Amino acid sequence: MDSEQNSFKPLARRPLGNTGIEVSCLGLGTVKIGRNEGVKYPTGFDLPDDQQVQELLSLSRELGINLIDTAPAYGSSEERLGQLLTNRQDWVICSKVGEEFVDGQSFFNFSAAHVRRSIERSLERLRTHYLDLVLVHSDGSDEDIILRTDCFEELTRCREEGLIRAFGMSTKTAAGGRLAVETSDVVMVTYHPGATEDGEVIDLAHTLHKGVLIKKALNSGHALGSGADPIKANMEFIFSKPGVSAIIIGTINPEHLRQNVEAAASC
């Protein structure tokens, strides 16, 4: 990359709540390297080959990204990252539990036994001894998962054993987001100009010094910000909210990645 391409400010690092983990304010979502069916993007896409994934990861690191987001439900994403990701110590790896995607269909299991098996499988696939962050992949029943299953109890045990450094939930409801903030380390919520319901969750997390990750910041490819640069407008809107740790953006297009980083770095 020449100096003109990389003339923008480096990405800021932000604390992930009180976990002791610092993350780049932009994280790379990796669903598109492992799964291209049952996704909600405006256009279809082919899965990238190994060389393309390796180049994307190298570019991400060069641009200052240290946070990478994956999940068992992202098809072959974890396995491919395990094969292609180098310098493990330079990355903050977030994976998930709860959702499985098999034969084109999702199913959910939030039992302690499944949580344990899922984490052990993720460690094996990612070829690492620990996960920095594990989020529960909610099916929409956020409060029931937290209050009526032993999911969070098992995640607490895994954290105590050193298998994971922190845990939380990728929520679907504001009530569930508030409860996740109160009972775990990190929450992942949807927040952009067209979806502000989780703003109160971010406010609570900020008050309690908990980590906040933002999903669907560009509305799954349908950016909603106003003006000539809707991507930058969305990011400015999100980063103006105190308490946001990082935005997760899923892309396999190097030019889009550069544009996203430039927009985030200027906010």
SVG drawing of the C-alpha trace seen along z (x, -y; Angstrom):
<svg xmlns="http://www.w3.org/2000/svg" viewBox="-38 -16 42 47">
<polyline fill="none" stroke="black" stroke-width="0.4" points="0.0,0.0 1.5,-3.4 1.5,-6.5 -1.4,-8.1 -3.6,-5.1 -2.7,-5.1 -2.7,-8.8 -5.6,-8.8 -5.2,-8.7 -4.5,-5.3 -7.5,-3.5 -8.0,-4.4 -7.9,-1.7 -10.6,-1.7 -11.1,0.2 -13.6,3.1 -15.3,2.0 -13.5,3.2 -12.2,6.4 -8.6,5.2 -8.9,5.8 -8.2,3.0 -9.8,3.2 -9.5,1.2 -12.6,-0.9 -13.4,1.0 -13.5,4.8 -13.6,7.3 -16.7,9.5 -15.9,12.7 -19.3,14.3 -18.5,13.7 -15.4,15.9 -17.4,18.9 -21.0,18.6 -23.0,17.2 -26.4,18.7 -29.1,17.5 -27.5,14.1 -29.2,10.7 -26.9,8.7 -28.2,6.8 -26.3,8.9 -25.0,12.4 -21.3,13.2 -18.8,16.1 -16.7,17.2 -13.1,15.9 -10.3,18.3 -7.5,18.8 -5.2,16.3 -7.9,13.6 -8.7,14.3 -5.0,14.1 -4.6,10.8 -7.7,9.4 -6.3,10.4 -2.9,8.9 -4.6,5.7 -6.7,5.5 -3.6,5.8 -1.8,3.2 -4.7,0.8 -4.7,1.1 -7.5,3.6 -6.9,6.0 -10.5,7.2 -11.9,10.1 -15.4,11.5 -16.5,15.0 -19.0,17.7 -19.8,21.4 -22.8,20.3 -20.6,18.6 -20.0,21.7 -16.3,22.5 -15.2,19.1 -13.6,20.4 -11.7,23.2 -10.4,20.9 -9.2,18.3 -7.5,21.1 -5.6,22.0 -4.8,18.5 -4.6,16.2 -1.0,15.6 0.4,13.8 -2.3,14.9 -1.1,12.5 -1.8,9.5 -5.5,10.3 -8.6,10.0 -10.8,12.9 -14.5,12.9 -16.5,16.0 -20.0,17.1 -22.1,19.9 -25.8,20.8 -26.5,20.8 -25.6,23.6 -26.1,23.4 -26.5,26.8 -27.9,27.6 -29.0,24.1 -30.9,23.8 -30.2,22.3 -30.9,24.0 -30.2,22.9 -29.0,24.6 -28.1,22.6 -27.5,25.5 -24.3,25.5 -23.2,28.7 -23.6,27.3 -21.8,24.0 -18.8,26.0 -18.7,28.2 -19.0,25.2 -16.1,23.3 -13.9,26.4 -14.7,26.8 -14.0,23.2 -10.6,23.4 -9.8,26.4 -11.0,24.8 -9.2,21.5 -6.0,23.3 -5.8,21.3 -5.7,22.0 -8.1,19.2 -10.8,16.9 -10.7,13.2 -14.4,12.9 -17.4,15.2 -20.9,13.8 -24.2,15.7 -25.8,15.7 -29.4,14.9 -32.4,16.3 -34.4,13.3 -35.4,14.6 -32.6,12.7 -34.0,12.5 -35.0,16.2 -31.5,17.3 -30.0,15.3 -32.5,16.0 -33.8,19.5 -30.8,21.4 -27.4,22.2 -25.6,20.5 -24.1,17.6 -23.1,19.8 -21.1,22.0 -19.5,19.0 -18.5,17.7 -16.9,21.1 -15.1,21.0 -13.8,17.5 -12.6,18.7 -10.8,21.6 -9.0,19.3 -10.7,20.7 -12.2,17.3 -11.2,13.8 -14.7,12.2 -18.3,13.0 -21.5,11.4 -24.4,11.5 -25.4,10.4 -28.9,9.2 -32.1,8.8 -34.1,6.7 -33.4,3.6 -34.6,5.3 -32.3,8.2 -29.5,5.8 -29.9,4.1 -29.9,7.4 -26.8,8.6 -25.0,5.4 -25.9,6.0 -24.8,9.7 -21.9,10.0 -18.8,8.2 -19.8,7.1 -23.0,6.5 -23.3,6.5 -26.3,4.4 -27.7,3.0 -27.3,-0.8 -27.4,-3.2 -29.4,-6.2 -32.4,-4.0 -32.3,-1.8 -31.7,-3.7 -33.7,-1.5 -30.5,-0.1 -29.2,-3.6 -30.4,-3.1 -28.4,0.2 -25.2,-1.7 -25.9,-4.4 -26.2,-1.7 -23.1,0.0 -21.2,-3.3 -22.4,-3.9 -21.4,-0.4 -18.1,-0.4 -19.1,2.6 -17.9,3.2 -20.2,2.4 -19.8,3.8 -22.0,2.5 -23.4,4.9 -25.3,3.9 -23.8,0.4 -24.3,0.1 -27.7,1.9 -26.3,5.1 -25.1,3.1 -28.0,0.7 -26.3,-2.3 -28.8,-4.8 -26.7,-7.9 -27.5,-11.1 -25.3,-13.2 -22.8,-12.4 -21.0,-9.8 -23.5,-7.6 -20.8,-5.3 -19.0,-8.1 -22.3,-9.6 -23.3,-6.3 -20.0,-6.0 -20.0,-9.6 -23.5,-9.0 -22.4,-5.8 -19.0,-7.0 -20.7,-10.2 -22.4,-7.9 -20.3,-7.6 -19.7,-4.0 -19.2,-2.4 -16.1,-0.3 -16.1,0.9 -18.1,1.3 -18.0,4.7 -18.0,4.5 -18.2,7.6 -16.5,7.3 -14.4,9.3 -13.7,6.4 -10.3,4.8 -11.4,1.4 -14.5,1.4 -12.3,2.3 -10.0,-0.7 -13.0,-3.0 -14.5,-1.8 -11.2,-2.3 -10.8,-5.7 -14.3,-6.7 -13.8,-5.3 -10.4,-6.9 -11.8,-10.3 -14.6,-10.2"/>
</svg>
